[in-house]
C-alpha cells in the first residue's frame, strides 16, 4: 500500500521586524529549511508569511520558535485570513505611528541643532542633542542591527545603524578627546538630519503600504459581524463567529447575509453585486443559495447555514487575493537572489571607499564617505519593486471582480495570441430556457418527467433550465437509484421506469441509440441547443433550449482582434448552434461538437504552433482545457472545479472582464519594470557618487544626510509609483 500524502495545513503569520528583501530572503530560507514546512512565501508590503506545513512534523511552536531565532516576531499564527489580516493591519498602523513619532522627534532635535548658528551651544550640548536623535529616534534601526547580528546576517537596518553610529561615535571621540589645531569637527547636524530623513522615508513608506491593502481590507469590513439565529423557537442575536453549519438564520429587509446557506422559508430579492457585479437583485426562494456579505432587499426569509467562517465564498475570495499577493514570479525570485547579496556588497563597498579616502585624504572624509555609502544604498527599493506593484495591482483587480491567482500569470498574459471561448455560460448568458418540447410518441408531461428525472442531479445550465420548466408545470422528478454526469456529453440516471439518458446527438450516436430520420433532420436544422432523451436505449424525443448571447461579447471580440489576438469559439454543442453563436458575435474560427478532452487537445494544438493561448470557460467540462492553457480564465457563475483549474477568476460574469484582466496585468508588469529600472538605476548611480568616485574629475560628493534623504525618497518613489495602479485608467 502506497504511503499516504501528508495532510498539509495552511497558516497566515503576521510578522514584526520585516523591513526589506533581505528580511524576506532570511525568513523564506530559514522557514523553508524547517522539517515539515512544504512551502513558505513572505509578502513584504503586508509583512505576512503564508505557510503550508505538516502539523505532525512542524507545529506552531516550532514555526514561531524558528521565526524568533531568525530575529523576528510572530504576531499571530492563524488559519483565519480575517484575524491575520486584522493583526497585520494593526502592526502596520503601529509601525506607521512609531515612525511618525520618531521622525518628529528627530526633526525637533535637528531644528534645535541648527539654532547653534545663532546661539553657539557648547560642544557637549550639541553632542547630547545629536545623541538623543541617534539613540531615541533611531533605536529601531539599532535593534534591527542586533537582530541581524544574532542571525549572522545583514539587512537595511544594518546599513542605517552603522552609518549613523559611525558618524555619531566619531563625533563623540572628537568632542571628548580634542587636540590642538584639530582639522576636523563633529558633524552633529548631519547625524540628526540623517536620522530625520530616513525616518521620514520609512513613515511615508508605511503609510503607502497601509493604503496598498485597502482593497482586501474593504472586503473584511463588508463581512457582517452579527446574525439572527433561531433556536428553540426564539430569535437571538449572536456574533457571526458563533454560527455553525446547520444553524437556522432569520434575515430581515436591509440586512446583510451573515454566512453562506440555503433558503428554507420565505422569499426575497438579494443584492449580490459584491460577488457578481450584477446591479439587478437576484430572487431567492425555497432552496436558493445565499452568500455572506450580500444584502437582502425586500422580503424576509430564513435559511440554514452551510458555509461559515473561512468557508464562506467571501472569505475564500479574500484568502485567494492575499495568497496571490504573496506568490512570487520569476522576476521576483531573480530580484530576491540579487537582494540577498546586495547588503554584503554595500558593506564591502563602504569599507573599501572609506579605506581609500582614509589613506588619501583623512579620517573625516573617510567617515563621511563610509556613512554616505551605507546611507544611500537602498535594498528596500529593490525589495519592494515587485511585491508592492503586485499587492496594489491584485487589490485593484479584486475590486474590479478579477481574482488573479499568482504572479506568474503576469509574465504570461501580456503575450496572449489566441483566446478560446467556451459557449454556454461564457459567450452566452447561460440562462437557458426550454423553448420547446418534442416528445416522440409520448405525452408531453411524461416526457418532461423523464427529462427532469435525468437532470435532477446535474449542475449544468441545461439541467437548471429543465428544473425551472418542471417546477413551473408542477412536474416532480422521479427518485433516481443512480446518477452519472458524462462531461460534454450528457447524463444517465436510473429511475423506476428504467435507465434514462439525456444528452447530445453525438453522444446518442456513440451509444448506438437510434434517432428517427425526421427528428435527426429537425435537430440538425435548428440553431438552438438540443437535449435528446432516451429510455432503456429507446429514443423518446428532444427538448430545444434557447440561450441569449451576452450583449458585451461582440464588442469584446472586436477589441481582441484590434489588439492582434485571435478569438476562437469551442463548444460541445452541434455545428449549427455553434456557427450561429459565432456569427452573432463576429468570431470567424469555431469548433463544434468537441468533448472536454478535445477542448484540451485544441489548446495543445495552438500551443504547438507557438501561440500563447488563453481559455475562458465556466463548466466542469472546461477544467482540462483551463488547466492546459497558458492562461485559464473561469467565470464565477461556473463550477468550483473550473475556478480551481483557472489562473484568473472573473467574479462579475461580464466578458469585458477578460480584456480588463489583460489590461490590469499589463499595467502591473509595466509598473514592475518602472520600479526595477528606478531601483537599479538609483543604486548604480548613487552608490559610486556617495563613494566619491566622481570627486576627482568633477568635485562632486554627497554628504551623509543628503544620502539618507535620497535613500528615503528611493523606496518612497517605488511605493508611490505602485500606488498609481489604484487609480490608473484600465
Secondary structure as the mmCIF struct_conf table of DSSP 4:
data_model
#
loop_
_struct_conf.conf_type_id
_struct_conf.id
_struct_conf.beg_label_comp_id
_struct_conf.beg_label_asym_id
_struct_conf.beg_label_seq_id
_struct_conf.end_label_comp_id
_struct_conf.end_label_asym_id
_struct_conf.end_label_seq_id
HELX_LH_PP_P HELX_LH_PP_P1 UNK A 2 UNK A 6
STRN STRN1 UNK A 8 UNK A 16
BEND BEND1 UNK A 17 UNK A 17
BEND BEND2 UNK A 20 UNK A 20
HELX_RH_AL_P HELX_RH_AL_P1 UNK A 21 UNK A 32
TURN_TY1_P TURN_TY1_P1 UNK A 33 UNK A 33
BEND BEND3 UNK A 34 UNK A 34
TURN_TY1_P TURN_TY1_P2 UNK A 35 UNK A 36
STRN STRN2 UNK A 37 UNK A 43
TURN_TY1_P TURN_TY1_P3 UNK A 44 UNK A 47
STRN STRN3 UNK A 48 UNK A 54
TURN_TY1_P TURN_TY1_P4 UNK A 55 UNK A 57
BEND BEND4 UNK A 58 UNK A 58
HELX_RH_AL_P HELX_RH_AL_P2 UNK A 60 UNK A 69
TURN_TY1_P TURN_TY1_P5 UNK A 70 UNK A 71
STRN STRN4 UNK A 73 UNK A 74
STRN STRN5 UNK A 78 UNK A 78
BEND BEND5 UNK A 79 UNK A 79
HELX_RH_AL_P HELX_RH_AL_P3 UNK A 81 UNK A 114
TURN_TY1_P TURN_TY1_P6 UNK A 115 UNK A 115
HELX_RH_AL_P HELX_RH_AL_P4 UNK A 116 UNK A 119
HELX_RH_AL_P HELX_RH_AL_P5 UNK A 123 UNK A 135
TURN_TY1_P TURN_TY1_P7 UNK A 136 UNK A 138
HELX_RH_AL_P HELX_RH_AL_P6 UNK A 139 UNK A 150
TURN_TY1_P TURN_TY1_P8 UNK A 151 UNK A 152
HELX_RH_AL_P HELX_RH_AL_P7 UNK A 156 UNK A 176
TURN_TY1_P TURN_TY1_P9 UNK A 177 UNK A 177
TURN_TY1_P TURN_TY1_P10 UNK A 180 UNK A 181
HELX_RH_AL_P HELX_RH_AL_P8 UNK A 188 UNK A 212
TURN_TY1_P TURN_TY1_P11 UNK A 213 UNK A 213
HELX_RH_AL_P HELX_RH_AL_P9 UNK A 214 UNK A 222
BEND BEND6 UNK A 223 UNK A 223
STRN STRN6 UNK A 226 UNK A 231
TURN_TY1_P TURN_TY1_P12 UNK A 232 UNK A 233
STRN STRN7 UNK A 234 UNK A 239
HELX_RH_3T_P HELX_RH_3T_P1 UNK A 240 UNK A 242
TURN_TY1_P TURN_TY1_P13 UNK A 245 UNK A 246
STRN STRN8 UNK A 248 UNK A 251
TURN_TY1_P TURN_TY1_P14 UNK A 253 UNK A 254
HELX_LH_PP_P HELX_LH_PP_P2 UNK A 255 UNK A 255
STRN STRN9 UNK A 256 UNK A 256
HELX_LH_PP_P HELX_LH_PP_P3 UNK A 257 UNK A 257
BEND BEND7 UNK A 259 UNK A 259
STRN STRN10 UNK A 261 UNK A 266
STRN STRN11 UNK A 268 UNK A 271
HELX_RH_AL_P HELX_RH_AL_P10 UNK A 273 UNK A 276
BEND BEND8 UNK A 280 UNK A 280
HELX_LH_PP_P HELX_LH_PP_P4 UNK A 281 UNK A 281
STRN STRN12 UNK A 282 UNK A 284
TURN_TY1_P TURN_TY1_P15 UNK A 286 UNK A 287
STRN STRN13 UNK A 289 UNK A 290
TURN_TY1_P TURN_TY1_P16 UNK A 292 UNK A 293
STRN STRN14 UNK A 295 UNK A 296
BEND BEND9 UNK A 298 UNK A 298
STRN STRN15 UNK A 301 UNK A 305
BEND BEND10 UNK A 307 UNK A 307
HELX_RH_3T_P HELX_RH_3T_P2 UNK A 309 UNK A 311
BEND BEND11 UNK A 312 UNK A 312
HELX_RH_AL_P HELX_RH_AL_P11 UNK A 313 UNK A 326
HELX_RH_AL_P HELX_RH_AL_P12 UNK A 330 UNK A 360
TURN_TY1_P TURN_TY1_P17 UNK A 361 UNK A 361
HELX_RH_AL_P HELX_RH_AL_P13 UNK A 363 UNK A 376
HELX_RH_AL_P HELX_RH_AL_P14 UNK A 379 UNK A 399
TURN_TY1_P TURN_TY1_P18 UNK A 400 UNK A 401
STRN STRN16 UNK A 402 UNK A 404
TURN_TY1_P TURN_TY1_P19 UNK A 407 UNK A 407
HELX_RH_AL_P HELX_RH_AL_P15 UNK A 408 UNK A 413
TURN_TY1_P TURN_TY1_P20 UNK A 414 UNK A 415
STRN STRN17 UNK A 418 UNK A 422
HELX_RH_PI_P HELX_RH_PI_P1 UNK A 423 UNK A 427
STRN STRN18 UNK A 428 UNK A 428
STRN STRN19 UNK A 433 UNK A 439
BEND BEND12 UNK A 440 UNK A 442
HELX_RH_AL_P HELX_RH_AL_P16 UNK A 444 UNK A 455
TURN_TY1_P TURN_TY1_P21 UNK A 456 UNK A 457
BEND BEND13 UNK A 460 UNK A 460
HELX_RH_AL_P HELX_RH_AL_P17 UNK A 461 UNK A 472
TURN_TY1_P TURN_TY1_P22 UNK A 473 UNK A 474
HELX_LH_PP_P HELX_LH_PP_P5 UNK A 475 UNK A 480
BEND BEND14 UNK A 481 UNK A 481
STRN STRN20 UNK A 482 UNK A 486
TURN_TY1_P TURN_TY1_P23 UNK A 487 UNK A 489
STRN STRN21 UNK A 490 UNK A 495
TURN_TY1_P TURN_TY1_P24 UNK A 496 UNK A 497
STRN STRN22 UNK A 498 UNK A 503
HELX_RH_AL_P HELX_RH_AL_P18 UNK A 505 UNK A 510
TURN_TY1_P TURN_TY1_P25 UNK A 511 UNK A 512
HELX_RH_AL_P HELX_RH_AL_P19 UNK A 517 UNK A 525
BEND BEND15 UNK A 527 UNK A 528
STRN STRN23 UNK A 529 UNK A 535
TURN_TY1_P TURN_TY1_P26 UNK A 536 UNK A 537
STRN STRN24 UNK A 538 UNK A 546
HELX_LH_PP_P HELX_LH_PP_P6 UNK A 548 UNK A 548
STRN STRN25 UNK A 549 UNK A 549
HELX_LH_PP_P HELX_LH_PP_P7 UNK A 550 UNK A 550
TURN_TY1_P TURN_TY1_P27 UNK A 551 UNK A 552
HELX_RH_AL_P HELX_RH_AL_P20 UNK A 553 UNK A 562
TURN_TY1_P TURN_TY1_P28 UNK A 563 UNK A 564
STRN STRN26 UNK A 566 UNK A 570
BEND BEND16 UNK A 572 UNK A 573
HELX_RH_AL_P HELX_RH_AL_P21 UNK A 575 UNK A 585
TURN_TY1_P TURN_TY1_P29 UNK A 586 UNK A 586
STRN STRN27 UNK A 589 UNK A 591
BEND BEND17 UNK A 593 UNK A 593
HELX_RH_AL_P HELX_RH_AL_P22 UNK A 596 UNK A 608
TURN_TY1_P TURN_TY1_P30 UNK A 609 UNK A 610
STRN STRN28 UNK A 613 UNK A 617
BEND BEND18 UNK A 619 UNK A 619
HELX_RH_3T_P HELX_RH_3T_P3 UNK A 620 UNK A 622
HELX_RH_AL_P HELX_RH_AL_P23 UNK A 623 UNK A 628
BEND BEND19 UNK A 629 UNK A 630
STRN STRN29 UNK A 631 UNK A 635
TURN_TY1_P TURN_TY1_P31 UNK A 636 UNK A 637
BEND BEND20 UNK A 638 UNK A 638
HELX_RH_AL_P HELX_RH_AL_P24 UNK A 640 UNK A 645
BEND BEND21 UNK A 647 UNK A 647
STRN STRN30 UNK A 648 UNK A 650
TURN_TY1_P TURN_TY1_P32 UNK A 651 UNK A 652
TURN_TY1_P TURN_TY1_P33 UNK A 655 UNK A 655
HELX_RH_AL_P HELX_RH_AL_P25 UNK A 656 UNK A 690
TURN_TY1_P TURN_TY1_P34 UNK A 691 UNK A 694
HELX_RH_AL_P HELX_RH_AL_P26 UNK A 695 UNK A 698
HELX_RH_AL_P HELX_RH_AL_P27 UNK A 704 UNK A 723
HELX_RH_3T_P HELX_RH_3T_P4 UNK A 724 UNK A 726
TURN_TY1_P TURN_TY1_P35 UNK A 727 UNK A 727
#
